[in-house]
Amino acid sequence: MGSGANTAAWQPGMDGSIGIRFISRYNFAINLMEKYIAFVPTKNN
């Protein structure tokens, strides 16, 4: 996430926190040719 003077007061709501937690728990691959996303749990969970 980038930041600057204009975004100093930006506070992500609950949606942003849930998304970050979800992404950090999984490795994922996006296959655009076959149109699917694969999620694999990380080993530290």
PDB file of all heavy atoms in Angstrom:
ATOM      1  N   MET A   1       0.845  -1.173   0.000  1.00  0.00           N
ATOM      2  CA  MET A   1       0.000   0.000   0.000  1.00  0.00           C
ATOM      3  C   MET A   1       0.888   1.232   0.000  1.00  0.00           C
ATOM      4  O   MET A   1       1.777   1.342   0.811  1.00  0.00           O
ATOM      5  CB  MET A   1      -0.911  -0.006   1.234  1.00  0.00           C
ATOM      6  CG  MET A   1      -1.890  -1.165   1.192  1.00  0.00           C
ATOM      7  SD  MET A   1      -3.120  -1.361   2.505  1.00  0.00           S
ATOM      8  CE  MET A   1      -2.777  -0.211   3.715  1.00  0.00           C
ATOM      9  N   GLY A   2       0.632   2.111  -0.895  1.00  0.00           N
ATOM     10  CA  GLY A   2       1.396   3.340  -0.968  1.00  0.00           C
ATOM     11  C   GLY A   2       0.788   4.409  -0.088  1.00  0.00           C
ATOM     12  O   GLY A   2      -0.344   4.315   0.361  1.00  0.00           O
ATOM     13  N   SER A   3       1.549   5.419   0.182  1.00  0.00           N
ATOM     14  CA  SER A   3       1.013   6.516   0.976  1.00  0.00           C
ATOM     15  C   SER A   3       1.601   7.828   0.484  1.00  0.00           C
ATOM     16  O   SER A   3       2.615   7.861  -0.185  1.00  0.00           O
ATOM     17  CB  SER A   3       1.328   6.319   2.454  1.00  0.00           C
ATOM     18  OG  SER A   3       2.726   6.374   2.664  1.00  0.00           O
ATOM     19  N   GLY A   4       0.945   8.871   0.839  1.00  0.00           N
ATOM     20  CA  GLY A   4       1.396  10.198   0.481  1.00  0.00           C
ATOM     21  C   GLY A   4       0.683  11.208   1.348  1.00  0.00           C
ATOM     22  O   GLY A   4      -0.088  10.857   2.247  1.00  0.00           O
ATOM     23  N   ALA A   5       0.892  12.471   1.082  1.00  0.00           N
ATOM     24  CA  ALA A   5       0.282  13.524   1.885  1.00  0.00           C
ATOM     25  C   ALA A   5      -1.235  13.486   1.801  1.00  0.00           C
ATOM     26  O   ALA A   5      -1.924  13.752   2.783  1.00  0.00           O
ATOM     27  CB  ALA A   5       0.802  14.885   1.436  1.00  0.00           C
ATOM     28  N   ASN A   6      -1.775  13.129   0.640  1.00  0.00           N
ATOM     29  CA  ASN A   6      -3.229  13.106   0.477  1.00  0.00           C
ATOM     30  C   ASN A   6      -3.894  11.947   1.192  1.00  0.00           C
ATOM     31  O   ASN A   6      -5.069  11.997   1.511  1.00  0.00           O
ATOM     32  CB  ASN A   6      -3.595  13.034  -1.007  1.00  0.00           C
ATOM     33  CG  ASN A   6      -3.167  14.278  -1.748  1.00  0.00           C
ATOM     34  OD1 ASN A   6      -2.985  15.330  -1.145  1.00  0.00           O
ATOM     35  ND2 ASN A   6      -2.988  14.158  -3.045  1.00  0.00           N
ATOM     36  N   THR A   7      -3.165  10.866   1.459  1.00  0.00           N
ATOM     37  CA  THR A   7      -3.759   9.679   2.071  1.00  0.00           C
ATOM     38  C   THR A   7      -3.373   9.508   3.539  1.00  0.00           C
ATOM     39  O   THR A   7      -3.612   8.468   4.120  1.00  0.00           O
ATOM     40  CB  THR A   7      -3.354   8.419   1.290  1.00  0.00           C
ATOM     41  OG1 THR A   7      -1.935   8.302   1.320  1.00  0.00           O
ATOM     42  CG2 THR A   7      -3.857   8.451  -0.132  1.00  0.00           C
ATOM     43  N   ALA A   8      -2.797  10.519   4.139  1.00  0.00           N
ATOM     44  CA  ALA A   8      -2.334  10.407   5.525  1.00  0.00           C
ATOM     45  C   ALA A   8      -3.476  10.135   6.488  1.00  0.00           C
ATOM     46  O   ALA A   8      -3.300   9.438   7.485  1.00  0.00           O
ATOM     47  CB  ALA A   8      -1.590  11.682   5.935  1.00  0.00           C
ATOM     48  N   ALA A   9      -4.673  10.638   6.214  1.00  0.00           N
ATOM     49  CA  ALA A   9      -5.801  10.444   7.114  1.00  0.00           C
ATOM     50  C   ALA A   9      -6.663   9.246   6.713  1.00  0.00           C
ATOM     51  O   ALA A   9      -7.673   8.979   7.334  1.00  0.00           O
ATOM     52  CB  ALA A   9      -6.660  11.712   7.137  1.00  0.00           C
ATOM     53  N   TRP A  10      -6.262   8.499   5.682  1.00  0.00           N
ATOM     54  CA  TRP A  10      -7.060   7.359   5.223  1.00  0.00           C
ATOM     55  C   TRP A  10      -7.006   6.243   6.240  1.00  0.00           C
ATOM     56  O   TRP A  10      -5.949   5.881   6.732  1.00  0.00           O
ATOM     57  CB  TRP A  10      -6.535   6.873   3.888  1.00  0.00           C
ATOM     58  CG  TRP A  10      -7.291   5.705   3.349  1.00  0.00           C
ATOM     59  CD1 TRP A  10      -8.542   5.702   2.847  1.00  0.00           C
ATOM     60  CD2 TRP A  10      -6.824   4.357   3.253  1.00  0.00           C
ATOM     61  NE1 TRP A  10      -8.894   4.452   2.439  1.00  0.00           N
ATOM     62  CE2 TRP A  10      -7.860   3.598   2.680  1.00  0.00           C
ATOM     63  CE3 TRP A  10      -5.653   3.719   3.589  1.00  0.00           C
ATOM     64  CZ2 TRP A  10      -7.753   2.237   2.442  1.00  0.00           C
ATOM     65  CZ3 TRP A  10      -5.537   2.369   3.342  1.00  0.00           C
ATOM     66  CH2 TRP A  10      -6.579   1.650   2.778  1.00  0.00           C
ATOM     67  N   GLN A  11      -8.162   5.709   6.578  1.00  0.00           N
ATOM     68  CA  GLN A  11      -8.240   4.593   7.514  1.00  0.00           C
ATOM     69  C   GLN A  11      -9.087   3.500   6.876  1.00  0.00           C
ATOM     70  O   GLN A  11     -10.294   3.681   6.706  1.00  0.00           O
ATOM     71  CB  GLN A  11      -8.877   5.030   8.832  1.00  0.00           C
ATOM     72  CG  GLN A  11      -8.073   6.058   9.560  1.00  0.00           C
ATOM     73  CD  GLN A  11      -8.747   6.482  10.853  1.00  0.00           C
ATOM     74  OE1 GLN A  11      -9.862   6.088  11.158  1.00  0.00           O
ATOM     75  NE2 GLN A  11      -8.057   7.281  11.621  1.00  0.00           N
ATOM     76  N   PRO A  12      -8.471   2.373   6.551  1.00  0.00           N
ATOM     77  CA  PRO A  12      -9.268   1.309   5.957  1.00  0.00           C
ATOM     78  C   PRO A  12     -10.243   0.759   6.982  1.00  0.00           C
ATOM     79  O   PRO A  12      -9.927   0.649   8.159  1.00  0.00           O
ATOM     80  CB  PRO A  12      -8.230   0.260   5.561  1.00  0.00           C
ATOM     81  CG  PRO A  12      -7.089   0.510   6.472  1.00  0.00           C
ATOM     82  CD  PRO A  12      -7.083   1.999   6.730  1.00  0.00           C
ATOM     83  N   GLY A  13     -11.420   0.430   6.539  1.00  0.00           N
ATOM     84  CA  GLY A  13     -12.408  -0.137   7.430  1.00  0.00           C
ATOM     85  C   GLY A  13     -12.166  -1.608   7.664  1.00  0.00           C
ATOM     86  O   GLY A  13     -11.107  -2.146   7.374  1.00  0.00           O
ATOM     87  N   MET A  14     -13.161  -2.264   8.183  1.00  0.00           N
ATOM     88  CA  MET A  14     -13.048  -3.679   8.479  1.00  0.00           C
ATOM     89  C   MET A  14     -12.778  -4.495   7.214  1.00  0.00           C
ATOM     90  O   MET A  14     -12.066  -5.476   7.249  1.00  0.00           O
ATOM     91  CB  MET A  14     -14.314  -4.169   9.162  1.00  0.00           C
ATOM     92  CG  MET A  14     -14.290  -5.634   9.500  1.00  0.00           C
ATOM     93  SD  MET A  14     -15.702  -6.121  10.440  1.00  0.00           S
ATOM     94  CE  MET A  14     -14.962  -6.269  12.032  1.00  0.00           C
ATOM     95  N   ASP A  15     -13.344  -4.087   6.089  1.00  0.00           N
ATOM     96  CA  ASP A  15     -13.147  -4.831   4.844  1.00  0.00           C
ATOM     97  C   ASP A  15     -11.672  -4.971   4.499  1.00  0.00           C
ATOM     98  O   ASP A  15     -11.231  -6.035   4.088  1.00  0.00           O
ATOM     99  CB  ASP A  15     -13.883  -4.158   3.687  1.00  0.00           C
ATOM    100  CG  ASP A  15     -15.390  -4.194   3.861  1.00  0.00           C
ATOM    101  OD1 ASP A  15     -15.866  -5.062   4.606  1.00  0.00           O
ATOM    102  OD2 ASP A  15     -16.062  -3.356   3.267  1.00  0.00           O
ATOM    103  N   GLY A  16     -10.920  -3.924   4.657  1.00  0.00           N
ATOM    104  CA  GLY A  16      -9.494  -3.983   4.355  1.00  0.00           C
ATOM    105  C   GLY A  16      -8.755  -4.925   5.280  1.00  0.00           C
ATOM    106  O   GLY A  16      -7.904  -5.699   4.853  1.00  0.00           O
ATOM    107  N   SER A  17      -9.098  -4.924   6.558  1.00  0.00           N
ATOM    108  CA  SER A  17      -8.442  -5.809   7.513  1.00  0.00           C
ATOM    109  C   SER A  17      -8.758  -7.267   7.228  1.00  0.00           C
ATOM    110  O   SER A  17      -7.892  -8.128   7.317  1.00  0.00           O
ATOM    111  CB  SER A  17      -8.876  -5.462   8.940  1.00  0.00           C
ATOM    112  OG  SER A  17      -8.482  -4.156   9.271  1.00  0.00           O
ATOM    113  N   ILE A  18      -9.990  -7.561   6.884  1.00  0.00           N
ATOM    114  CA  ILE A  18     -10.360  -8.943   6.577  1.00  0.00           C
ATOM    115  C   ILE A  18      -9.632  -9.415   5.327  1.00  0.00           C
ATOM    116  O   ILE A  18      -9.134 -10.527   5.270  1.00  0.00           O
ATOM    117  CB  ILE A  18     -11.897  -9.071   6.404  1.00  0.00           C
ATOM    118  CG1 ILE A  18     -12.565  -8.856   7.752  1.00  0.00           C
ATOM    119  CG2 ILE A  18     -12.263 -10.424   5.811  1.00  0.00           C
ATOM    120  CD1 ILE A  18     -14.064  -8.755   7.688  1.00  0.00           C
ATOM    121  N   GLY A  19      -9.529  -8.568   4.324  1.00  0.00           N
ATOM    122  CA  GLY A  19      -8.828  -8.935   3.101  1.00  0.00           C
ATOM    123  C   GLY A  19      -7.358  -9.220   3.341  1.00  0.00           C
ATOM    124  O   GLY A  19      -6.815 -10.185   2.818  1.00  0.00           O
ATOM    125  N   ILE A  20      -6.705  -8.410   4.142  1.00  0.00           N
ATOM    126  CA  ILE A  20      -5.288  -8.604   4.434  1.00  0.00           C
ATOM    127  C   ILE A  20      -5.084  -9.890   5.210  1.00  0.00           C
ATOM    128  O   ILE A  20      -4.163 -10.650   4.940  1.00  0.00           O
ATOM    129  CB  ILE A  20      -4.728  -7.385   5.198  1.00  0.00           C
ATOM    130  CG1 ILE A  20      -4.677  -6.188   4.262  1.00  0.00           C
ATOM    131  CG2 ILE A  20      -3.350  -7.684   5.776  1.00  0.00           C
ATOM    132  CD1 ILE A  20      -4.380  -4.875   4.948  1.00  0.00           C
ATOM    133  N   ARG A  21      -5.938 -10.177   6.179  1.00  0.00           N
ATOM    134  CA  ARG A  21      -5.824 -11.430   6.940  1.00  0.00           C
ATOM    135  C   ARG A  21      -6.018 -12.638   6.037  1.00  0.00           C
ATOM    136  O   ARG A  21      -5.308 -13.628   6.163  1.00  0.00           O
ATOM    137  CB  ARG A  21      -6.855 -11.460   8.065  1.00  0.00           C
ATOM    138  CG  ARG A  21      -6.515 -10.528   9.193  1.00  0.00           C
ATOM    139  CD  ARG A  21      -7.497 -10.673  10.320  1.00  0.00           C
ATOM    140  NE  ARG A  21      -7.497  -9.450  11.097  1.00  0.00           N
ATOM    141  CZ  ARG A  21      -8.539  -8.967  11.720  1.00  0.00           C
ATOM    142  NH1 ARG A  21      -9.694  -9.594  11.667  1.00  0.00           N
ATOM    143  NH2 ARG A  21      -8.453  -7.850  12.396  1.00  0.00           N
ATOM    144  N   PHE A  22      -6.992 -12.569   5.150  1.00  0.00           N
ATOM    145  CA  PHE A  22      -7.248 -13.683   4.241  1.00  0.00           C
ATOM    146  C   PHE A  22      -6.057 -13.929   3.325  1.00  0.00           C
ATOM    147  O   PHE A  22      -5.585 -15.057   3.192  1.00  0.00           O
ATOM    148  CB  PHE A  22      -8.504 -13.397   3.403  1.00  0.00           C
ATOM    149  CG  PHE A  22      -8.824 -14.483   2.421  1.00  0.00           C
ATOM    150  CD1 PHE A  22      -9.433 -15.645   2.845  1.00  0.00           C
ATOM    151  CD2 PHE A  22      -8.503 -14.334   1.089  1.00  0.00           C
ATOM    152  CE1 PHE A  22      -9.725 -16.657   1.936  1.00  0.00           C
ATOM    153  CE2 PHE A  22      -8.792 -15.332   0.177  1.00  0.00           C
ATOM    154  CZ  PHE A  22      -9.400 -16.496   0.601  1.00  0.00           C
ATOM    155  N   ILE A  23      -5.549 -12.878   2.717  1.00  0.00           N
ATOM    156  CA  ILE A  23      -4.435 -13.011   1.781  1.00  0.00           C
ATOM    157  C   ILE A  23      -3.183 -13.515   2.487  1.00  0.00           C
ATOM    158  O   ILE A  23      -2.444 -14.330   1.934  1.00  0.00           O
ATOM    159  CB  ILE A  23      -4.179 -11.668   1.061  1.00  0.00           C
ATOM    160  CG1 ILE A  23      -5.334 -11.378   0.103  1.00  0.00           C
ATOM    161  CG2 ILE A  23      -2.850 -11.681   0.312  1.00  0.00           C
ATOM    162  CD1 ILE A  23      -5.303  -9.989  -0.489  1.00  0.00           C
ATOM    163  N   SER A  24      -2.933 -13.087   3.715  1.00  0.00           N
ATOM    164  CA  SER A  24      -1.720 -13.503   4.412  1.00  0.00           C
ATOM    165  C   SER A  24      -1.754 -14.968   4.826  1.00  0.00           C
ATOM    166  O   SER A  24      -0.712 -15.556   5.080  1.00  0.00           O
ATOM    167  CB  SER A  24      -1.481 -12.616   5.633  1.00  0.00           C
ATOM    168  OG  SER A  24      -2.467 -12.851   6.621  1.00  0.00           O
ATOM    169  N   ARG A  25      -2.914 -15.592   4.889  1.00  0.00           N
ATOM    170  CA  ARG A  25      -3.028 -16.998   5.293  1.00  0.00           C
ATOM    171  C   ARG A  25      -2.920 -17.976   4.137  1.00  0.00           C
ATOM    172  O   ARG A  25      -2.849 -19.179   4.348  1.00  0.00           O
ATOM    173  CB  ARG A  25      -4.357 -17.230   6.009  1.00  0.00           C
ATOM    174  CG  ARG A  25      -4.405 -16.544   7.344  1.00  0.00           C
ATOM    175  CD  ARG A  25      -5.704 -16.805   8.033  1.00  0.00           C
ATOM    176  NE  ARG A  25      -5.727 -16.086   9.295  1.00  0.00           N
ATOM    177  CZ  ARG A  25      -6.815 -15.877   9.998  1.00  0.00           C
ATOM    178  NH1 ARG A  25      -7.969 -16.340   9.589  1.00  0.00           N
ATOM    179  NH2 ARG A  25      -6.748 -15.214  11.131  1.00  0.00           N
ATOM    180  N   TYR A  26      -2.929 -17.481   2.919  1.00  0.00           N
ATOM    181  CA  TYR A  26      -2.939 -18.361   1.754  1.00  0.00           C
ATOM    182  C   TYR A  26      -1.916 -17.936   0.717  1.00  0.00           C
ATOM    183  O   TYR A  26      -1.626 -16.768   0.556  1.00  0.00           O
ATOM    184  CB  TYR A  26      -4.324 -18.341   1.072  1.00  0.00           C
ATOM    185  CG  TYR A  26      -5.402 -18.969   1.908  1.00  0.00           C
ATOM    186  CD1 TYR A  26      -6.159 -18.197   2.782  1.00  0.00           C
ATOM    187  CD2 TYR A  26      -5.662 -20.323   1.826  1.00  0.00           C
ATOM    188  CE1 TYR A  26      -7.146 -18.771   3.563  1.00  0.00           C
ATOM    189  CE2 TYR A  26      -6.652 -20.910   2.592  1.00  0.00           C
ATOM    190  CZ  TYR A  26      -7.389 -20.132   3.463  1.00  0.00           C
ATOM    191  OH  TYR A  26      -8.357 -20.705   4.231  1.00  0.00           O
ATOM    192  N   ASN A  27      -1.370 -18.932   0.010  1.00  0.00           N
ATOM    193  CA  ASN A  27      -0.642 -18.701  -1.229  1.00  0.00           C
ATOM    194  C   ASN A  27      -1.672 -18.884  -2.326  1.00  0.00           C
ATOM    195  O   ASN A  27      -2.526 -19.763  -2.223  1.00  0.00           O
ATOM    196  CB  ASN A  27       0.484 -19.714  -1.401  1.00  0.00           C
ATOM    197  CG  ASN A  27       1.582 -19.495  -0.391  1.00  0.00           C
ATOM    198  OD1 ASN A  27       1.897 -18.381  -0.030  1.00  0.00           O
ATOM    199  ND2 ASN A  27       2.157 -20.589   0.075  1.00  0.00           N
ATOM    200  N   PHE A  28      -1.626 -18.079  -3.339  1.00  0.00           N
ATOM    201  CA  PHE A  28      -2.612 -18.237  -4.393  1.00  0.00           C
ATOM    202  C   PHE A  28      -1.983 -18.032  -5.760  1.00  0.00           C
ATOM    203  O   PHE A  28      -0.986 -17.348  -5.909  1.00  0.00           O
ATOM    204  CB  PHE A  28      -3.818 -17.318  -4.201  1.00  0.00           C
ATOM    205  CG  PHE A  28      -3.503 -15.854  -4.184  1.00  0.00           C
ATOM    206  CD1 PHE A  28      -3.625 -15.105  -5.331  1.00  0.00           C
ATOM    207  CD2 PHE A  28      -3.098 -15.235  -3.017  1.00  0.00           C
ATOM    208  CE1 PHE A  28      -3.350 -13.745  -5.316  1.00  0.00           C
ATOM    209  CE2 PHE A  28      -2.826 -13.888  -3.001  1.00  0.00           C
ATOM    210  CZ  PHE A  28      -2.953 -13.136  -4.147  1.00  0.00           C
ATOM    211  N   ALA A  29      -2.591 -18.714  -6.738  1.00  0.00           N
ATOM    212  CA  ALA A  29      -2.155 -18.606  -8.127  1.00  0.00           C
ATOM    213  C   ALA A  29      -3.364 -18.238  -8.960  1.00  0.00           C
ATOM    214  O   ALA A  29      -4.443 -18.778  -8.773  1.00  0.00           O
ATOM    215  CB  ALA A  29      -1.567 -19.927  -8.599  1.00  0.00           C
ATOM    216  N   ILE A  30      -3.162 -17.310  -9.886  1.00  0.00           N
ATOM    217  CA  ILE A  30      -4.231 -16.883 -10.781  1.00  0.00           C
ATOM    218  C   ILE A  30      -3.870 -17.357 -12.185  1.00  0.00           C
ATOM    219  O   ILE A  30      -2.826 -17.003 -12.710  1.00  0.00           O
ATOM    220  CB  ILE A  30      -4.390 -15.350 -10.755  1.00  0.00           C
ATOM    221  CG1 ILE A  30      -4.717 -14.884  -9.348  1.00  0.00           C
ATOM    222  CG2 ILE A  30      -5.446 -14.908 -11.751  1.00  0.00           C
ATOM    223  CD1 ILE A  30      -4.680 -13.388  -9.166  1.00  0.00           C
ATOM    224  N   ASN A  31      -4.739 -18.164 -12.763  1.00  0.00           N
ATOM    225  CA  ASN A  31      -4.542 -18.669 -14.113  1.00  0.00           C
ATOM    226  C   ASN A  31      -5.558 -17.991 -15.019  1.00  0.00           C
ATOM    227  O   ASN A  31      -6.738 -18.341 -15.020  1.00  0.00           O
ATOM    228  CB  ASN A  31      -4.720 -20.191 -14.131  1.00  0.00           C
ATOM    229  CG  ASN A  31      -4.404 -20.782 -15.472  1.00  0.00           C
ATOM    230  OD1 ASN A  31      -4.563 -20.146 -16.510  1.00  0.00           O
ATOM    231  ND2 ASN A  31      -3.947 -22.035 -15.460  1.00  0.00           N
ATOM    232  N   LEU A  32      -5.118 -17.014 -15.772  1.00  0.00           N
ATOM    233  CA  LEU A  32      -6.021 -16.269 -16.646  1.00  0.00           C
ATOM    234  C   LEU A  32      -6.428 -17.062 -17.886  1.00  0.00           C
ATOM    235  O   LEU A  32      -7.534 -16.889 -18.389  1.00  0.00           O
ATOM    236  CB  LEU A  32      -5.366 -14.953 -17.073  1.00  0.00           C
ATOM    237  CG  LEU A  32      -5.109 -13.950 -15.953  1.00  0.00           C
ATOM    238  CD1 LEU A  32      -4.374 -12.736 -16.502  1.00  0.00           C
ATOM    239  CD2 LEU A  32      -6.402 -13.541 -15.292  1.00  0.00           C
ATOM    240  N   MET A  33      -5.556 -17.940 -18.353  1.00  0.00           N
ATOM    241  CA  MET A  33      -5.881 -18.732 -19.540  1.00  0.00           C
ATOM    242  C   MET A  33      -7.049 -19.685 -19.274  1.00  0.00           C
ATOM    243  O   MET A  33      -7.948 -19.813 -20.090  1.00  0.00           O
ATOM    244  CB  MET A  33      -4.661 -19.535 -19.992  1.00  0.00           C
ATOM    245  CG  MET A  33      -3.509 -18.673 -20.467  1.00  0.00           C
ATOM    246  SD  MET A  33      -3.810 -17.891 -22.046  1.00  0.00           S
ATOM    247  CE  MET A  33      -3.617 -19.277 -23.107  1.00  0.00           C
ATOM    248  N   GLU A  34      -7.015 -20.344 -18.110  1.00  0.00           N
ATOM    249  CA  GLU A  34      -8.076 -21.300 -17.783  1.00  0.00           C
ATOM    250  C   GLU A  34      -9.133 -20.711 -16.852  1.00  0.00           C
ATOM    251  O   GLU A  34     -10.052 -21.411 -16.423  1.00  0.00           O
ATOM    252  CB  GLU A  34      -7.454 -22.558 -17.196  1.00  0.00           C
ATOM    253  CG  GLU A  34      -6.556 -23.262 -18.202  1.00  0.00           C
ATOM    254  CD  GLU A  34      -5.942 -24.531 -17.663  1.00  0.00           C
ATOM    255  OE1 GLU A  34      -6.491 -25.096 -16.700  1.00  0.00           O
ATOM    256  OE2 GLU A  34      -4.916 -24.955 -18.211  1.00  0.00           O
ATOM    257  N   LYS A  35      -8.958 -19.445 -16.484  1.00  0.00           N
ATOM    258  CA  LYS A  35      -9.925 -18.676 -15.687  1.00  0.00           C
ATOM    259  C   LYS A  35     -10.227 -19.297 -14.324  1.00  0.00           C
ATOM    260  O   LYS A  35     -11.361 -19.622 -13.991  1.00  0.00           O
ATOM    261  CB  LYS A  35     -11.215 -18.469 -16.469  1.00  0.00           C
ATOM    262  CG  LYS A  35     -11.003 -17.699 -17.750  1.00  0.00           C
ATOM    263  CD  LYS A  35     -12.268 -17.528 -18.515  1.00  0.00           C
ATOM    264  CE  LYS A  35     -11.982 -16.800 -19.815  1.00  0.00           C
ATOM    265  NZ  LYS A  35     -13.123 -16.710 -20.669  1.00  0.00           N
ATOM    266  N   TYR A  36      -9.160 -19.485 -13.513  1.00  0.00           N
ATOM    267  CA  TYR A  36      -9.388 -19.936 -12.144  1.00  0.00           C
ATOM    268  C   TYR A  36      -8.344 -19.351 -11.214  1.00  0.00           C
ATOM    269  O   TYR A  36      -7.271 -18.923 -11.634  1.00  0.00           O
ATOM    270  CB  TYR A  36      -9.427 -21.466 -12.049  1.00  0.00           C
ATOM    271  CG  TYR A  36      -8.090 -22.155 -12.185  1.00  0.00           C
ATOM    272  CD1 TYR A  36      -7.264 -22.331 -11.086  1.00  0.00           C
ATOM    273  CD2 TYR A  36      -7.669 -22.663 -13.400  1.00  0.00           C
ATOM    274  CE1 TYR A  36      -6.052 -22.965 -11.203  1.00  0.00           C
ATOM    275  CE2 TYR A  36      -6.461 -23.301 -13.530  1.00  0.00           C
ATOM    276  CZ  TYR A  36      -5.654 -23.457 -12.423  1.00  0.00           C
ATOM    277  OH  TYR A  36      -4.449 -24.085 -12.542  1.00  0.00           O
ATOM    278  N   ILE A  37      -8.683 -19.346  -9.934  1.00  0.00           N
ATOM    279  CA  ILE A  37      -7.786 -18.906  -8.872  1.00  0.00           C
ATOM    280  C   ILE A  37      -7.662 -20.061  -7.893  1.00  0.00           C
ATOM    281  O   ILE A  37      -8.676 -20.605  -7.442  1.00  0.00           O
ATOM    282  CB  ILE A  37      -8.315 -17.660  -8.147  1.00  0.00           C
ATOM    283  CG1 ILE A  37      -8.493 -16.500  -9.127  1.00  0.00           C
ATOM    284  CG2 ILE A  37      -7.364 -17.255  -7.013  1.00  0.00           C
ATOM    285  CD1 ILE A  37      -9.142 -15.283  -8.525  1.00  0.00           C
ATOM    286  N   ALA A  38      -6.440 -20.455  -7.559  1.00  0.00           N
ATOM    287  CA  ALA A  38      -6.198 -21.551  -6.626  1.00  0.00           C
ATOM    288  C   ALA A  38      -5.637 -20.985  -5.326  1.00  0.00           C
ATOM    289  O   ALA A  38      -4.683 -20.208  -5.340  1.00  0.00           O
ATOM    290  CB  ALA A  38      -5.223 -22.549  -7.226  1.00  0.00           C
ATOM    291  N   PHE A  39      -6.232 -21.369  -4.201  1.00  0.00           N
ATOM    292  CA  PHE A  39      -5.772 -20.949  -2.876  1.00  0.00           C
ATOM    293  C   PHE A  39      -5.213 -22.165  -2.144  1.00  0.00           C
ATOM    294  O   PHE A  39      -5.857 -23.207  -2.079  1.00  0.00           O
ATOM    295  CB  PHE A  39      -6.931 -20.370  -2.054  1.00  0.00           C
ATOM    296  CG  PHE A  39      -7.436 -19.068  -2.573  1.00  0.00           C
ATOM    297  CD1 PHE A  39      -8.493 -19.016  -3.470  1.00  0.00           C
ATOM    298  CD2 PHE A  39      -6.863 -17.878  -2.167  1.00  0.00           C
ATOM    299  CE1 PHE A  39      -8.976 -17.816  -3.947  1.00  0.00           C
ATOM    300  CE2 PHE A  39      -7.326 -16.670  -2.642  1.00  0.00           C
ATOM    301  CZ  PHE A  39      -8.370 -16.643  -3.528  1.00  0.00           C
ATOM    302  N   VAL A  40      -4.015 -22.014  -1.584  1.00  0.00           N
ATOM    303  CA  VAL A  40      -3.375 -23.086  -0.811  1.00  0.00           C
ATOM    304  C   VAL A  40      -2.980 -22.488   0.532  1.00  0.00           C
ATOM    305  O   VAL A  40      -2.282 -21.465   0.589  1.00  0.00           O
ATOM    306  CB  VAL A  40      -2.129 -23.626  -1.544  1.00  0.00           C
ATOM    307  CG1 VAL A  40      -1.454 -24.705  -0.732  1.00  0.00           C
ATOM    308  CG2 VAL A  40      -2.498 -24.119  -2.922  1.00  0.00           C
ATOM    309  N   PRO A  41      -3.398 -23.107   1.660  1.00  0.00           N
ATOM    310  CA  PRO A  41      -3.034 -22.571   2.971  1.00  0.00           C
ATOM    311  C   PRO A  41      -1.512 -22.550   3.150  1.00  0.00           C
ATOM    312  O   PRO A  41      -0.812 -23.465   2.693  1.00  0.00           O
ATOM    313  CB  PRO A  41      -3.667 -23.539   3.962  1.00  0.00           C
ATOM    314  CG  PRO A  41      -4.699 -24.275   3.191  1.00  0.00           C
ATOM    315  CD  PRO A  41      -4.246 -24.293   1.773  1.00  0.00           C
ATOM    316  N   THR A  42      -1.002 -21.517   3.783  1.00  0.00           N
ATOM    317  CA  THR A  42       0.432 -21.449   4.085  1.00  0.00           C
ATOM    318  C   THR A  42       0.760 -22.474   5.159  1.00  0.00           C
ATOM    319  O   THR A  42      -0.087 -22.900   5.923  1.00  0.00           O
ATOM    320  CB  THR A  42       0.853 -20.043   4.528  1.00  0.00           C
ATOM    321  OG1 THR A  42       0.088 -19.681   5.664  1.00  0.00           O
ATOM    322  CG2 THR A  42       0.666 -19.016   3.430  1.00  0.00           C
ATOM    323  N   LYS A  43       2.013 -22.857   5.236  1.00  0.00           N
ATOM    324  CA  LYS A  43       2.421 -23.912   6.169  1.00  0.00           C
ATOM    325  C   LYS A  43       2.396 -23.453   7.624  1.00  0.00           C
ATOM    326  O   LYS A  43       2.338 -24.273   8.516  1.00  0.00           O
ATOM    327  CB  LYS A  43       3.808 -24.412   5.794  1.00  0.00           C
ATOM    328  CG  LYS A  43       3.834 -25.108   4.458  1.00  0.00           C
ATOM    329  CD  LYS A  43       5.117 -25.853   4.269  1.00  0.00           C
ATOM    330  CE  LYS A  43       5.179 -26.410   2.870  1.00  0.00           C
ATOM    331  NZ  LYS A  43       4.582 -27.684   2.712  1.00  0.00           N
ATOM    332  N   ASN A  44       2.451 -22.165   7.889  1.00  0.00           N
ATOM    333  CA  ASN A  44       2.487 -21.686   9.270  1.00  0.00           C
ATOM    334  C   ASN A  44       1.097 -21.556   9.893  1.00  0.00           C
ATOM    335  O   ASN A  44       0.946 -21.076  10.992  1.00  0.00           O
ATOM    336  CB  ASN A  44       3.242 -20.363   9.370  1.00  0.00           C
ATOM    337  CG  ASN A  44       2.631 -19.275   8.539  1.00  0.00           C
ATOM    338  OD1 ASN A  44       1.654 -19.480   7.826  1.00  0.00           O
ATOM    339  ND2 ASN A  44       3.207 -18.093   8.620  1.00  0.00           N
ATOM    340  N   ASN A  45       0.041 -22.001   9.200  1.00  0.00           N
ATOM    341  CA  ASN A  45      -1.317 -21.964   9.766  1.00  0.00           C
ATOM    342  C   ASN A  45      -1.737 -23.325  10.221  1.00  0.00           C
ATOM    343  O   ASN A  45      -1.588 -24.309   9.701  1.00  0.00           O
ATOM    344  CB  ASN A  45      -2.334 -21.438   8.741  1.00  0.00           C
ATOM    345  CG  ASN A  45      -2.207 -19.940   8.593  1.00  0.00           C
ATOM    346  OD1 ASN A  45      -1.834 -19.252   9.515  1.00  0.00           O
ATOM    347  ND2 ASN A  45      -2.529 -19.456   7.418  1.00  0.00           N
TER     348      ASN A  45
END
